[in-house]
Each structure stands twice: as structure tokens, then as C-alpha cells.
Amino acid sequence: MTLFGRTLDGQEIASLVAMLFVLVMWIAIWRRDRQASDWFRTWNADRKARREAETAAEAGEAAPPTAGHGEPRGPWG
């Protein structure tokens, strides 16, 4: 096999295949790690919202408004 004018033997071809395989594995692991981080952020935000709602209910206050619910807040209403 010739690549960029250089003849590659079996060992060099195997090395290229192994490096490409490692790159694909690294990208897959990186994507899973990003998905796990996103899931954890969402889970943590939901847990925090539930805890705040529970503490507000125990204190006898109304639950804090969430995005899209309750009275308009902020400069855009």
C-alpha cells in the first residue's frame, strides 16, 4: 500500500488502524462523558428545585415561581 508516496508495510498499516481505532474510542468516551455531565447537571437542578419547593412548603410560603410559570419576571416580562 502506498500513502503519500511512501510504501507502507503490514506493521505500519496495523499501527495506522490502531491509532484510528483509539481515536474513535476516545471520541465515543468523550461524548458519553459529556452526556453524563449534562444528565448530572439536569438531575442536580431538578433536585435543588424540589428541595426549595419542599422547604418553602414546610415554611408555609408559596413555592418560588419557576421559568414559564407564575408572574412575569425580568425586563422582558
C-alpha positions in Angstrom: 0.0 0.0 0.0 1.3 3.5 -0.9 0.3 6.5 1.2 1.7 10.0 0.2 4.3 8.4 -1.9 5.6 6.1 0.8 5.2 2.3 0.7 3.7 1.0 4.0 4.3 -2.5 5.2 2.0 -4.6 7.4 3.2 -3.2 10.7 2.7 0.4 9.7 -0.8 -0.3 8.4 -1.6 -2.0 11.6 -0.3 1.0 13.5 -2.5 3.3 11.5 -5.6 1.2 12.0 -4.9 1.0 15.8 -4.4 4.8 16.0 -7.7 5.4 14.1 -9.4 2.9 16.4 -8.1 4.7 19.5 -9.3 8.0 18.1 -12.8 6.6 17.6 -12.8 5.1 21.1 -11.6 8.4 22.6 -14.3 10.4 20.8 -17.0 7.9 21.9 -15.8 8.1 25.5 -15.7 11.9 25.4 -19.3 12.0 24.1 -20.5 9.7 26.9 -18.8 11.8 29.5 -20.4 14.9 28.1 -23.8 13.2 28.2 -23.2 12.1 31.8 -22.2 15.6 32.8 -25.4 17.0 31.2 -27.5 14.4 32.9 -26.0 15.2 36.2 -26.5 19.0 35.8 -30.2 18.4 34.9 -30.7 16.0 37.8 -29.0 18.3 40.3 -31.1 21.3 39.1 -34.3 19.2 39.5 -33.2 18.0 42.9 -32.5 21.6 44.0 -35.9 22.8 42.7 -37.6 20.0 44.6 -35.8 20.8 47.8 -36.6 24.5 47.6 -40.2 23.7 46.9 -40.3 21.3 49.9 -38.6 23.9 52.3 -41.0 26.6 51.1 -44.0 24.3 51.7 -42.7 23.5 55.2 -42.3 27.1 56.0 -45.8 27.8 54.8 -44.7 30.0 51.9 -45.8 29.8 48.3 -43.5 27.8 46.1 -41.0 30.0 44.3 -42.0 30.7 40.7 -40.3 28.7 38.0 -39.5 29.7 34.5 -42.7 30.0 32.5 -45.0 29.8 35.5 -46.3 32.5 37.8 -46.0 36.2 37.4 -43.7 37.6 34.7 -40.3 38.5 36.0 -37.4 40.3 34.5 -37.1 43.1 31.9 -38.8 41.0 29.1 -41.9 40.2 31.2 
